[in-house]
Amino acid sequence: MNGPHTKRKTSSLLVFFIFKDDRGNMLVTDKFVFLHLPRAGGTFIYEVVTKFFPSAREIGYHLQRQLLPKEYSHLPVLGTVRNPWEFYVSWYYHQHSNSRYSPTKNVLFGCLSENRSLGFVQTVRNALDLGVRDDKLDSLIQSLPDSFDYHKRNIPNVTKDVMQDIRGSGLGLYTFRFNQLFGQADDVFFCRVETLRSDLISFFERIGVINDELRRYVFGLGKKNTSERNHYSRYYTTELAELVYIRDRQLVKRFGYVFENSPPKTDAA
């Protein structure tokens, strides 16, 4: 792997996946693929793609890569990834302040936060311990559906069987969802949220679709679907920050993330 990207063969046709505003809208174009983890720059990329790629169309909701329609399954994939410590801050405050929140629709967060009654530290600890605490996992699984329709929106996006896979894994929620969506992911080109614009331009250059107008738009477009908060490090206790490293070390090591005590420079959307 070279930086945030992995080597892969090129193709004349790629597919694009996206979860717009974290609602799971998936798009397919005749040029490339993007499979997006929530809270990782998806709204920004959605706007770029729908403006510059007229063939973009929706094909489903919260579809995992392994369930990608067969005619697209051999195609290269673009993904996004975020510093795990920053992810949990973004995830918690997005869910906690979501005006569309419902215990029946936001089952995962509702269980981990005890219906938004818990603060950041305890909620994130619950998310990090799902792979080692059977009592919390059992409570969550009881509330999840047996299945869901990929063509419907604003519904629980995990099932009982899906969450069973985290049992005994020792993984944090973020790494578990990453693995669930991407699979092995050795052939995925990843854009980091921290360098989203430049990484996206690199991807467009690699597949031969870049032009001056697209380049100007990507670097000039304002940030999307963001909230003003303190630097993520201020929300963590020393113990919780260490627990993120333990549970999500697979992603921390793969992408070289560190826990920073001062704001880094970023071009994130």
PLY file of the C-alpha trace (Angstrom):
ply
format ascii 1.0
element vertex 269
property float x
property float y
property float z
element edge 268
property int vertex1
property int vertex2
end_header
0.00 0.00 0.00
1.27 3.45 -0.92
0.05 6.10 1.53
-3.77 6.04 1.80
-4.10 4.14 -1.44
-3.77 0.55 -2.50
-2.41 -0.66 -5.83
-4.93 -2.12 -8.22
-5.51 -2.80 -11.91
-7.20 -0.07 -13.93
-10.42 -0.55 -15.87
-12.38 1.36 -18.50
-15.51 1.05 -16.34
-15.88 1.63 -12.62
-18.86 1.95 -10.26
-19.71 4.61 -7.69
-21.37 4.02 -4.29
-22.40 6.76 -1.85
-24.34 7.28 1.33
-25.70 10.81 0.83
-26.04 12.61 4.14
-25.43 9.20 5.72
-28.80 7.98 4.40
-27.27 5.30 2.22
-28.09 6.49 -1.31
-25.92 4.46 -3.71
-24.97 5.80 -7.09
-23.56 4.01 -10.11
-21.85 5.84 -12.96
-20.19 4.57 -16.11
-16.82 5.88 -14.92
-16.02 4.80 -11.34
-17.07 3.29 -8.02
-17.23 4.81 -4.54
-18.24 2.86 -1.44
-18.56 5.30 1.42
-18.54 4.87 5.17
-20.89 7.34 6.92
-19.29 10.46 8.42
-16.40 10.37 5.94
-16.85 13.07 3.31
-19.68 11.51 1.35
-21.89 14.57 0.92
-18.98 16.48 -0.62
-18.21 13.71 -3.11
-21.92 13.24 -3.88
-22.14 16.85 -5.02
-19.04 16.55 -7.19
-20.18 13.33 -8.82
-23.77 14.36 -9.53
-22.55 17.61 -11.10
-19.86 16.17 -13.36
-21.10 12.64 -14.12
-24.59 12.73 -15.71
-24.84 8.93 -15.75
-24.94 8.75 -11.92
-28.00 6.88 -10.64
-29.14 5.32 -7.38
-29.25 1.53 -7.10
-29.95 0.76 -3.43
-29.51 1.49 0.27
-26.63 0.43 2.54
-25.49 -2.26 0.14
-22.28 -4.01 1.17
-19.59 -4.53 -1.44
-20.17 -8.29 -1.40
-23.78 -7.64 -2.44
-22.85 -5.42 -5.35
-24.77 -6.56 -8.46
-22.81 -9.20 -10.34
-22.34 -7.09 -13.44
-20.31 -4.58 -11.37
-18.59 -6.94 -8.94
-15.31 -7.13 -10.85
-14.87 -3.35 -11.05
-12.44 -1.19 -9.03
-13.76 0.67 -5.98
-13.10 4.09 -4.46
-13.56 4.46 -0.71
-13.13 6.98 2.07
-11.63 6.58 5.51
-11.31 8.79 8.57
-9.13 8.96 11.67
-10.96 6.63 14.12
-10.70 9.07 17.02
-12.25 11.78 14.88
-14.86 9.39 13.49
-16.37 8.63 16.90
-16.73 12.32 17.73
-18.43 13.02 14.40
-20.64 9.91 14.70
-21.75 10.66 18.25
-22.63 14.33 17.78
-24.29 13.77 14.41
-26.56 11.12 15.89
-27.11 12.93 19.18
-28.28 16.13 17.48
-30.12 14.50 14.57
-33.64 15.97 14.36
-34.77 12.84 12.47
-33.57 10.57 15.28
-35.89 7.73 16.27
-35.18 4.71 18.52
-36.80 2.50 15.85
-34.76 3.93 12.97
-31.50 4.65 14.82
-31.46 1.33 16.68
-27.68 1.03 16.91
-27.06 4.47 18.35
-30.20 4.27 20.48
-28.94 1.13 22.18
-25.34 2.28 22.64
-26.41 5.68 24.00
-29.42 4.35 25.94
-31.74 6.43 23.78
-29.37 9.45 23.80
-29.23 9.62 27.60
-25.50 8.81 27.81
-22.67 11.22 27.14
-19.88 10.89 24.61
-17.45 8.88 26.74
-19.88 6.14 27.81
-21.59 5.88 24.42
-18.29 5.49 22.59
-17.05 3.01 25.19
-20.16 0.92 24.47
-19.41 1.14 20.73
-15.84 0.03 21.32
-16.80 -2.87 23.58
-19.48 -4.48 21.40
-16.97 -7.12 20.33
-16.17 -8.14 23.91
-19.40 -7.51 25.86
-22.08 -10.11 25.19
-24.64 -8.38 27.41
-24.58 -5.14 25.41
-24.46 -6.98 22.09
-27.36 -9.25 23.04
-29.46 -6.22 23.98
-28.70 -4.59 20.64
-29.39 -7.71 18.59
-32.81 -8.15 20.19
-33.78 -4.70 18.86
-32.50 -5.21 15.30
-34.58 -6.48 12.38
-34.03 -9.92 10.87
-33.67 -8.34 7.43
-34.26 -5.08 5.61
-35.14 -3.90 2.13
-32.17 -2.30 0.37
-34.58 -0.17 -1.66
-36.09 1.56 1.39
-34.49 4.48 3.22
-34.24 5.73 6.80
-34.45 2.28 8.33
-32.06 0.29 10.56
-29.08 -0.52 8.34
-27.81 -3.57 10.22
-29.54 -6.86 10.95
-29.32 -9.44 13.71
-27.08 -11.69 11.61
-24.77 -8.83 10.62
-24.13 -7.77 14.21
-23.56 -11.36 15.33
-20.28 -11.22 13.41
-18.77 -8.74 15.88
-19.20 -11.15 18.82
-15.85 -12.05 20.35
-13.92 -10.15 17.66
-12.46 -7.50 19.94
-13.13 -4.93 17.19
-14.48 -1.44 17.70
-17.64 -0.43 15.86
-15.77 1.65 13.27
-13.39 -1.13 12.21
-16.22 -3.63 12.20
-18.34 -1.47 9.85
-15.30 -0.78 7.67
-14.67 -4.50 7.25
-18.37 -5.19 6.73
-18.66 -2.68 3.88
-15.30 -3.08 2.14
-14.35 -6.67 2.85
-10.63 -7.34 2.41
-10.27 -3.98 0.61
-6.77 -4.58 -0.76
-7.84 -3.31 -4.18
-9.64 -0.18 -2.95
-8.30 3.33 -3.59
-8.98 5.23 -0.36
-9.46 8.97 0.04
-8.71 10.15 3.55
-11.10 12.73 4.95
-8.06 14.70 6.09
-6.82 15.04 2.48
-10.07 14.40 0.70
-9.78 16.94 -2.11
-6.25 16.11 -3.19
-6.90 12.37 -2.89
-10.05 12.69 -4.98
-8.16 14.58 -7.67
-5.51 11.84 -7.65
-8.21 9.26 -8.21
-9.75 11.22 -11.09
-6.30 11.57 -12.64
-5.69 7.85 -12.29
-8.88 6.89 -14.14
-8.39 9.59 -16.78
-11.44 11.81 -16.16
-9.79 14.94 -14.75
-10.17 18.31 -16.47
-9.55 21.90 -15.39
-13.19 22.58 -14.55
-13.47 19.49 -12.35
-10.17 20.30 -10.63
-11.26 23.90 -9.88
-14.61 22.72 -8.57
-13.14 20.12 -6.22
-10.66 22.58 -4.71
-13.19 25.44 -4.60
-16.27 23.69 -3.24
-17.11 24.49 0.38
-17.27 21.88 3.12
-20.47 19.83 3.29
-22.48 18.24 6.11
-20.04 19.40 8.80
-20.52 20.74 12.33
-18.42 23.24 14.25
-16.78 21.49 17.18
-13.61 21.55 19.22
-10.67 19.45 18.07
-11.58 15.79 18.59
-8.86 15.22 21.21
-10.73 17.43 23.68
-13.59 14.95 23.95
-11.43 12.02 25.06
-10.18 10.82 28.39
-6.76 9.19 28.32
-8.37 5.81 28.94
-10.92 6.18 26.13
-8.31 7.34 23.63
-6.23 4.25 24.43
-9.28 2.02 24.04
-9.86 3.36 20.51
-6.29 2.40 19.66
-6.81 -1.11 21.05
-10.16 -1.80 19.37
-9.47 -0.01 16.06
-5.74 -0.69 15.78
-6.31 -2.57 12.53
-7.27 0.72 10.80
-4.89 2.83 12.89
-1.93 0.77 11.72
-3.10 0.31 8.16
-3.50 4.03 7.52
-0.92 5.33 9.98
-3.35 7.30 12.12
-2.27 8.80 15.45
-4.09 10.55 18.28
-3.22 14.23 17.89
-3.47 16.82 20.63
-3.54 19.82 18.29
-5.57 20.44 15.12
-3.88 19.14 11.96
-3.99 20.93 8.65
-6.80 19.50 6.55
-8.61 19.96 3.28
-11.47 17.74 4.37
-14.97 18.36 3.08
0 1
1 2
2 3
3 4
4 5
5 6
6 7
7 8
8 9
9 10
10 11
11 12
12 13
13 14
14 15
15 16
16 17
17 18
18 19
19 20
20 21
21 22
22 23
23 24
24 25
25 26
26 27
27 28
28 29
29 30
30 31
31 32
32 33
33 34
34 35
35 36
36 37
37 38
38 39
39 40
40 41
41 42
42 43
43 44
44 45
45 46
46 47
47 48
48 49
49 50
50 51
51 52
52 53
53 54
54 55
55 56
56 57
57 58
58 59
59 60
60 61
61 62
62 63
63 64
64 65
65 66
66 67
67 68
68 69
69 70
70 71
71 72
72 73
73 74
74 75
75 76
76 77
77 78
78 79
79 80
80 81
81 82
82 83
83 84
84 85
85 86
86 87
87 88
88 89
89 90
90 91
91 92
92 93
93 94
94 95
95 96
96 97
97 98
98 99
99 100
100 101
101 102
102 103
103 104
104 105
105 106
106 107
107 108
108 109
109 110
110 111
111 112
112 113
113 114
114 115
115 116
116 117
117 118
118 119
119 120
120 121
121 122
122 123
123 124
124 125
125 126
126 127
127 128
128 129
129 130
130 131
131 132
132 133
133 134
134 135
135 136
136 137
137 138
138 139
139 140
140 141
141 142
142 143
143 144
144 145
145 146
146 147
147 148
148 149
149 150
150 151
151 152
152 153
153 154
154 155
155 156
156 157
157 158
158 159
159 160
160 161
161 162
162 163
163 164
164 165
165 166
166 167
167 168
168 169
169 170
170 171
171 172
172 173
173 174
174 175
175 176
176 177
177 178
178 179
179 180
180 181
181 182
182 183
183 184
184 185
185 186
186 187
187 188
188 189
189 190
190 191
191 192
192 193
193 194
194 195
195 196
196 197
197 198
198 199
199 200
200 201
201 202
202 203
203 204
204 205
205 206
206 207
207 208
208 209
209 210
210 211
211 212
212 213
213 214
214 215
215 216
216 217
217 218
218 219
219 220
220 221
221 222
222 223
223 224
224 225
225 226
226 227
227 228
228 229
229 230
230 231
231 232
232 233
233 234
234 235
235 236
236 237
237 238
238 239
239 240
240 241
241 242
242 243
243 244
244 245
245 246
246 247
247 248
248 249
249 250
250 251
251 252
252 253
253 254
254 255
255 256
256 257
257 258
258 259
259 260
260 261
261 262
262 263
263 264
264 265
265 266
266 267
267 268
